[in-house]
């Protein structure tokens, strides 16, 4: 599975960005899709996840109410809409996939994901 993340850039605090991740997975709808981020000098952090078909979502507390994850199984894409951005949102953002069945729970640990994209840098200026 190959993942290509895009949409990062420089934005002022309070602004918005939309990240997109395109997957080459032959059966995209078999994967839970997650977004993670890593700020300079910090560990990778869970951001959001969306289930493979039902569209169930879960967010980190730090982004809840500001970020929205969505997916299009016909286009093999998952997006992360980021509003009300803060300087502390500055990080490299990664999309990841976790092969899943109907009973697979949503995961917040990066170790439970099978494939990762290359990352896209988001910089939020104050």
DOKOLDO-145141 format. One line per field, with one value per residue (C-alpha): x, y, z. Coordinates in nm, 4 decimals, decimal comma, m for minus. Each point is the difference from the previous one (the first is absolute). Layout:
BEGIN
X <- [X_...]
Y <- [Y_...]
Z <- [Z_...]
This chain:
BEGIN
X <- [0,0000_0,1363_m0,1222_0,0569_m0,0776_m0,0387_m0,1445_0,2452_0,1328_0,0403_m0,3075_m0,0652_m0,1520_m0,3757_0,0216_m0,0947_0,1605_m0,1219_0,2339_m0,0639_0,1370_m0,0319_0,0372_0,0847_m0,1646_m0,1936_m0,2788_0,0146_m0,3200_0,1712_0,2208_m0,0504_0,1737_0,1847_0,1848_0,2957_0,2413_0,3496_0,1287_0,3739_0,1605_m0,3200_m0,1447_m0,2545_m0,3515_m0,3384_m0,2334_m0,3071_m0,1282_m0,2945_m0,1412_0,0134_m0,3601_m0,2368_0,1836_0,0359_0,2584_0,2122_0,2156_0,2759_m0,1257_0,2395_m0,1723_m0,3574_m0,2434_0,2606_0,1013_m0,2199_0,1030_m0,1902_0,0504_m0,1156_0,0210_m0,0743_0,3024_0,2224_0,0618_m0,0174_m0,0034_0,0718_m0,1686_0,1789_m0,1632_0,0928_0,3605_0,2384_0,3799_0,0118_m0,1548_0,3283_0,1321_0,0560_m0,3310_m0,0100_m0,2829_m0,0035_m0,2142_m0,0928_m0,1379_m0,3264_m0,2992_m0,3523_0,0964_0,3342_m0,0081_0,1301_0,3614_0,1910_0,3387_0,2205_0,1391_m0,3350_0,0143_0,1399_0,1040_0,1004_0,0214_0,3019_m0,1425_m0,0928_0,1204_m0,2484_0,1379_m0,2269_0,1392_m0,1089]
Y <- [0,0000_0,3388_0,3188_0,3524_0,2882_0,3557_0,3362_0,1188_0,3532_0,3189_0,1554_0,2640_m0,0895_m0,0237_m0,1066_m0,3254_m0,2705_m0,3187_m0,2942_m0,2832_m0,3517_m0,2113_m0,3751_m0,2624_m0,2742_m0,2361_m0,0288_0,3358_m0,0601_m0,2824_0,2451_0,2282_0,3267_0,2138_0,3283_0,0538_0,2868_0,0540_0,3351_0,0734_m0,1701_m0,1711_m0,3458_m0,0912_0,0827_m0,1387_0,2551_m0,1732_m0,3273_m0,1033_m0,3491_m0,1899_0,0199_0,1377_0,3268_m0,0228_0,2487_0,0701_0,3028_0,0984_0,2387_0,2669_0,0206_m0,0925_0,2584_0,1544_m0,2858_m0,2269_m0,3238_m0,1346_m0,2586_m0,0799_m0,3725_0,0476_0,2279_m0,1797_0,3211_0,1180_0,3678_0,1939_0,3365_0,2190_0,3187_0,2504_m0,1032_0,0773_0,0288_m0,3224_m0,1803_0,0514_m0,3426_m0,2458_m0,1759_m0,3634_m0,2151_m0,3677_m0,3037_m0,2938_m0,3094_m0,0741_m0,2255_0,0876_m0,0470_0,1799_0,2911_0,3431_0,0345_0,2964_m0,1697_0,0368_m0,3477_m0,1456_0,1508_m0,1927_0,2603_0,3650_0,2916_0,2266_0,2921_0,3575_0,3001_0,2358_0,3206_0,2311_0,3446_0,2079]
Z <- [0,0000_m0,0953_0,1621_m0,1272_0,2337_m0,1224_0,0970_0,2611_0,0076_0,1975_0,1565_0,2625_0,3330_m0,0307_m0,3604_m0,1715_m0,2088_m0,1599_m0,0181_m0,2390_m0,0172_m0,3110_0,0387_m0,2544_0,2038_m0,2259_0,2552_0,1693_0,1920_0,1919_0,1877_0,2941_m0,0844_0,2486_0,0192_0,2287_0,0477_0,1272_0,1137_0,0087_0,2977_0,1024_m0,0342_m0,2621_0,1143_m0,0991_m0,1615_m0,1446_m0,1414_m0,2147_m0,0341_m0,3225_m0,1139_0,2619_0,0365_0,3769_0,1204_0,3028_0,0753_0,2338_0,2650_m0,1236_m0,3393_0,0846_m0,1318_m0,2300_m0,2297_m0,2071_m0,1685_m0,2987_m0,2705_m0,3500_m0,0642_m0,3699_m0,0403_0,2541_0,1900_0,3580_0,0900_0,3154_0,0191_0,2555_0,1249_0,2702_m0,0317_0,2832_0,0038_0,2001_m0,2982_m0,1856_m0,0957_m0,2790_m0,0559_m0,1054_m0,1265_0,0803_m0,0672_0,2145_m0,1643_0,1735_0,0241_0,1111_0,3646_m0,0005_0,2438_m0,0895_0,1025_0,1395_0,0193_m0,3028_0,0629_m0,1052_m0,3479_m0,2920_m0,2574_0,0160_m0,2380_m0,0312_0,1967_m0,0806_0,1989_0,1634_0,1466_0,1975_0,0697_0,2969]
